[in-house]
Amino acid sequence: MNVQTMEPIPKRLVTEDVLRAYQAWLQDEEKSQNTQQKYLRDLRTYARFLDGQGASRERTAAFRQALEQLFLFFRLGGLPGAQPSHPAAVFQPGGA
């Protein structure tokens, strides 16, 4: 709730329109094609993690924590698919 207007704060969803607008902004900023692809890929990963819930500080913190766990998993020698609850599962719709 926005305490100044007492109106509900709308969900901040990562939609295809948002992705297109972000890509246009990246192009306006003269980012290389590789940079654009990387940033858009990262944003799509974040959107899959959100699974339609909308962006928030809490969800962003959870995403960061999931990334850190995934990094540690591979850093410590984990192999993809080696465990039934592979950390990358959190990036799929309906994941952890």
C-alpha positions in Angstrom: 0.0 0.0 0.0 1.3 3.4 -0.9 1.0 5.3 2.4 0.9 8.7 0.7 -2.1 7.9 -1.6 -3.5 4.8 0.3 -3.7 3.0 -3.0 -2.4 -0.5 -3.6 0.9 -0.7 -5.3 0.6 -2.5 -8.6 2.6 -5.7 -9.2 5.9 -5.0 -11.0 5.7 -7.8 -13.6 8.4 -8.5 -16.2 6.4 -8.7 -19.3 7.3 -9.0 -23.0 6.5 -5.2 -23.2 9.0 -4.5 -20.4 11.6 -6.6 -22.1 11.1 -4.8 -25.4 11.3 -1.4 -23.7 14.4 -2.4 -21.9 16.0 -3.6 -25.1 15.1 -0.3 -26.8 16.7 1.5 -23.9 19.8 -0.6 -24.1 20.0 0.2 -27.8 19.6 3.9 -27.1 22.4 3.6 -24.6 24.5 2.1 -27.5 25.2 -1.2 -25.6 26.7 -3.9 -27.7 24.6 -6.7 -29.1 26.3 -9.2 -26.8 25.6 -6.9 -23.7 22.0 -6.6 -24.7 21.6 -10.3 -25.1 23.3 -11.0 -21.7 21.2 -8.4 -19.9 17.9 -9.6 -21.5 18.8 -13.2 -20.7 19.4 -12.3 -17.0 16.2 -10.4 -16.9 14.3 -13.3 -18.3 15.9 -15.6 -15.7 14.7 -13.2 -13.0 11.2 -13.2 -14.6 11.1 -17.0 -14.5 12.1 -16.9 -10.9 9.3 -14.5 -10.1 6.9 -16.9 -11.7 4.2 -14.1 -12.1 4.5 -12.9 -8.5 5.8 -9.5 -9.4 9.1 -7.9 -8.4 9.6 -6.8 -4.8 12.5 -6.3 -2.5 11.8 -9.6 -0.8 11.7 -11.5 -4.1 14.8 -9.8 -5.3 16.6 -10.8 -2.1 15.4 -14.4 -2.6 16.7 -14.3 -6.2 20.1 -13.1 -5.1 20.2 -15.8 -2.4 19.3 -18.4 -4.9 22.1 -17.2 -7.2 24.6 -17.3 -4.4 23.5 -20.9 -3.5 23.9 -21.9 -7.2 27.3 -20.3 -7.3 28.4 -22.2 -4.2 27.0 -25.4 -5.6 29.2 -25.2 -8.7 32.1 -23.7 -6.8 32.2 -26.7 -4.5 32.1 -29.1 -7.3 28.4 -29.9 -7.7 27.4 -31.4 -11.0 24.2 -30.4 -12.8 21.5 -33.0 -12.3 23.5 -34.8 -9.6 20.9 -34.1 -6.9 17.2 -34.4 -7.0 16.8 -30.9 -5.8 19.3 -29.2 -8.1 19.6 -25.5 -7.1 18.9 -24.3 -10.7 15.3 -25.6 -10.2 14.5 -22.3 -8.4 14.8 -20.6 -11.8 12.0 -22.6 -13.4 8.3 -21.8 -13.0 7.0 -23.4 -9.8 10.6 -24.0 -8.6 11.6 -23.9 -4.9 
